[in-house]
Structures are given as structure tokens and as C-alpha cells.
């Protein structure tokens, strides 16, 4: 799986695994995106809202965070929130 495949999976909220560094899961109403073991974004199907972790991490995680933000910006979802203080535990 390459980053274009990852972008397509993000667009349709499909679970995926990109090597050891990036993955997405679906848990109940949540679609969660991880870089390594850090949750970098989540989507609530109930709220139709994305939440993106804006904390600073490694170069790889930052690149993945930017990719997720770019995909979200290109989606038809009107509502998305970028939150740096969201509880990602």
C-alpha cells in the first residue's frame, strides 16, 4: 500500500495498514487514524465531524498528519474541527 492508496482509504473511511507507521480502524461510530501508536485523527459518523490531533511529533507523523488534513479539506464534509487539546488517550 502506498500513500495514494492511504489517501483513497481515508476518503472512504476504509480501515487500512501502511507498513508499521500508519493505520486506520473502525470502532463503533469512530473511524480512527494512527501514526505508529499515536492517534492523529478520528471521524465521528454520528457527528459527521473530523477531529485532528495537532500536537507536534516526528517528521513522519507530521507528514501523515498533513496528508490527513489535506484529504479532509478535499472531502465534501462541511464540518471538521482541528483540535490540539482533544483527548487522544
N, C-alpha and C positions, 0 to 999 in steps of 0.2 A: 504494500500500500504506500503510495506517495502522497505528498501534500495536496495535490489536486483531488485525489480520492478522499482525503480527510475533509477538504472543503465541501465536497459533494455530500458526504455523510453528515456534516454539520447542518447543511441546508435542509436536509430531510429528516433530521433528528434520528439518525440511524446509529446504533452502537457500533464502535469500531475499536481497533487496536493498531497503533502505528509504532511498531517496534516496542521498545521498553519505555519510550519517553512520553507517549501521548495515547490517551484512550477516552472513550465516552461510554457511558452506561445509561440505561433507562431503569429508574426505580420509582414505581408508582406513578405519580404525576410529574416527576422530575426527570429531566434529561441532564446528566452531569458530565462535564468535560474536565479531564485531569491532565496535568503535565507532571510526569513522574507520579508522585503520590499526593500532589497538591491540587486541590480543586480550583480550577481557574475560571470556570463559568458554570452556570446552571440555567435551565429554562423551565419555567413553570407552565405546564399545559393548561392548568386551571386559570392562571392569570394572564396567559399569553405574553409573558414577560421574561426577558433575559436578565440575568444578574452576572456581572463580570467582576472578578477579583482584580483590582488594580494595584495590588501590592507589587513591589519590585522583587524580581527573582533573578535567576541566571539568564544568560544570553539566550539559551534555547527556550526556556519558559517564556521569556519576554517575546521572542519571535512567535511562539504559539499563541500567546495572549493577543498579539496584534493581528494574527490571522483570524482568530475567533471574532474579534471586534470588527474586522473587515467583512467577514461573512455576515455577521448580524446586521451591519449597516446596509448591506445589499439585499437583505430579505424584505419581504412585504410587511413584516410585523412593524406596526407603527410604534408600539411601546417597547422600549427596552431601557434598562437602567444600568448605569455603570457605577458600581458602589465599591469604595475602597474599604469600608468598615463592615462589610457584610460578614456574618459568622460563617466561615468556611471550615469549621472544625468537623 
